[in-house]
Amino acid sequence: MSYFGEVALGSSFQPFAALQEQFGFVPKLFRAQTLLPRVLEAESALISAILFTDKALTRIQKECILLVLAAVDGNSYCFTLHYQMLKLLGVPEQRLDCIVADYQRADLSPTTAALLTLVFTLGNKEAAQEASSQGLSDESILEAILTAALSRFLCTLSAGVGATPDFAPRPIPSLQVPLSDTEHSAEFFRSTPKPPDNFAPMLFLRKEFGSVPKVFSAQTLRPDILQAETDALRHLLLPEDALTRAQKRDILLAGADLETLRTRGLTENQILEAVVTMSFGAFFNVLQAGLGAGSDFTARMPEKKAHLSVPLDRHTDVTVVDPDAECVGKVKAGDLDAFEELMNRHSQRVYRTLVGILGNPDDARDAMQDTFLKVFQHLPGFEGRSKFSTWLVSIATNTAIQRLRERRPMESLDESGPDDEGFRPRQVQAWTDDPEQLYSQAEMRSLIENGVMKLPIKYRVVLMLRDIEQLPIEEAASALGLGIPAIKARLLRGRLMLREALAPHFISSGNRRSAQGVTN
Amino acid sequence: MITCADFMAEIGNYLEGDVADEVRHQLEHHLSHCQTCTVLVDSSRKTLKIVTDTGSFDLPEATFRPIAERIMARIRSSDK
């Protein structure tokens, strides 16, 4: 299962034939992308050149790198895939568990240990020198760095497409990973041969980016890889059937926020292409860090920077304490009952968000199914950078807005209503001391619900989230994509308008007769 | 001296308790002699209390349960 629908491509589809041959099956990660066969061609070119071609490193060495880095990333999909591959390649489970738990105590050969240290501390010149002193050639070091970049590519991609593991998910143990300060250097390799002036990949890059990004000049030891990388970019960038070339170049160089993109009304194909483009961006970002090649490609999200000082990044990333984190983790591991628990916890919040926007309880109940199905579908890509509840409300908000657009194309959360300017309170008679004693609870609810429903949508939704659902202001701002000042201004306006609507029912008895006369 | 218009410009922050002491003193001084603004503050506070206390827009469990069951059925069938 993934976020995207699967289309049959036939057994002769070359990228699938290559994957079938190398993995023994076509992993779900790739089956999740059949909406855009050309991106599969792009990926297949890259993966074949790095992983399936035996040049300096063996397949087992490369799979080991992929396994430990997937563990560092906490990516259950990739961890399970590479664990299974290594088993198929004949590495016993016990050995794999030792390597993942602490490779420095796993009795690895000095060269393999040096390779793993190198990929854990990418960009660190000493680690590269240590690898050289263990007899690893420049070609081996380059291939290890390429494999680390491929790991980041696969992890970003699998999270982005929401692939569920192909096999029973393996629990990821806690890791012993060396930390080091990174010292970037452009002098990793003793020689970087200059390719001929008419070398097609360089011509393509010059045309596409204006000049050749340094990360490519640093890989001239492997023209076949450069060819594969630029073939992949050609498949990815040139067609404009989903995103435009300029959009993709932006995502490639600067990244994108997938959680936001998913809720912005893009087509499935566009979102898929954004995910793939971002994964390629992450690949080049790790590569440039590993090669000390300067920074043309920026990873948008902090944890996408590279496999640099990962435990530190992880630590500093934990900025929100989320009471739902454990439950979310269980769902990601395949526990569907945990999803039901999340629904039970948040049904009121989702319902109120939907009512707040749609302005109708029947429509809101109807939209709940859509919302929770989207939440389930996108959960593998939810990275916990906001609280789950905030993320959930933003999905509910966008689901409701989408429905609203279908129903009333002109209405939006940003519209300026006739009351926007010049709102002045008109009901200024004193209220009774204890208004809640005047009506039964059911009557009170009815009064409030009617009053809230009559508010313009932009005030209604904020009041619903802040005062009725009592969402903290920061979470409401984040879920609605508004600044805190805008939330405050809309909330005040909503409260004052609601006060105005309720006033005739609550003014003190001495004033009531005249107030009813005014409103009737 | 602040006017009713000045008071209205600050009423949101005042209701949230989010004003500096000096501003709060000025606003409260205005309230001490302005019946209209006093009514506005009092009725706005009561509005907020009613809205937060009444439990409006509750989705009854009996309404939610069949929705939840439909969602879980969809999820379980697509996960197979």
HADDOCK unambig.tbl for C-alpha pairs under 7 A between the chains (distance, minus, plus):
assign (segid A and resid 1 and name CA) (segid B and resid 79 and name CA) 6.28 0.50 0.50
assign (segid A and resid 348 and name CA) (segid B and resid 58 and name CA) 6.62 0.50 0.50
assign (segid A and resid 348 and name CA) (segid B and resid 59 and name CA) 6.05 0.50 0.50
assign (segid A and resid 351 and name CA) (segid B and resid 59 and name CA) 6.95 0.50 0.50
assign (segid A and resid 352 and name CA) (segid B and resid 57 and name CA) 6.42 0.50 0.50
assign (segid A and resid 369 and name CA) (segid B and resid 67 and name CA) 6.72 0.50 0.50
assign (segid A and resid 369 and name CA) (segid B and resid 71 and name CA) 5.96 0.50 0.50
assign (segid A and resid 373 and name CA) (segid B and resid 71 and name CA) 6.76 0.50 0.50
assign (segid A and resid 428 and name CA) (segid B and resid 36 and name CA) 5.88 0.50 0.50
assign (segid A and resid 428 and name CA) (segid B and resid 39 and name CA) 6.10 0.50 0.50
assign (segid A and resid 428 and name CA) (segid B and resid 40 and name CA) 6.51 0.50 0.50
assign (segid A and resid 429 and name CA) (segid B and resid 39 and name CA) 6.54 0.50 0.50
assign (segid A and resid 430 and name CA) (segid B and resid 39 and name CA) 5.27 0.50 0.50
assign (segid A and resid 431 and name CA) (segid B and resid 43 and name CA) 6.10 0.50 0.50
assign (segid A and resid 441 and name CA) (segid B and resid 54 and name CA) 6.93 0.50 0.50
assign (segid A and resid 444 and name CA) (segid B and resid 54 and name CA) 6.97 0.50 0.50
assign (segid A and resid 445 and name CA) (segid B and resid 54 and name CA) 6.15 0.50 0.50
assign (segid A and resid 445 and name CA) (segid B and resid 56 and name CA) 5.28 0.50 0.50
assign (segid A and resid 448 and name CA) (segid B and resid 51 and name CA) 6.74 0.50 0.50
assign (segid A and resid 449 and name CA) (segid B and resid 56 and name CA) 6.44 0.50 0.50
assign (segid A and resid 449 and name CA) (segid B and resid 57 and name CA) 6.86 0.50 0.50
assign (segid A and resid 467 and name CA) (segid B and resid 51 and name CA) 6.74 0.50 0.50
assign (segid A and resid 467 and name CA) (segid B and resid 52 and name CA) 5.77 0.50 0.50
assign (segid A and resid 468 and name CA) (segid B and resid 51 and name CA) 6.35 0.50 0.50
assign (segid A and resid 468 and name CA) (segid B and resid 52 and name CA) 5.40 0.50 0.50
assign (segid A and resid 492 and name CA) (segid B and resid 12 and name CA) 5.62 0.50 0.50
assign (segid A and resid 496 and name CA) (segid B and resid 44 and name CA) 6.68 0.50 0.50
assign (segid A and resid 499 and name CA) (segid B and resid 43 and name CA) 6.85 0.50 0.50
assign (segid A and resid 499 and name CA) (segid B and resid 44 and name CA) 6.04 0.50 0.50
assign (segid A and resid 499 and name CA) (segid B and resid 47 and name CA) 5.74 0.50 0.50
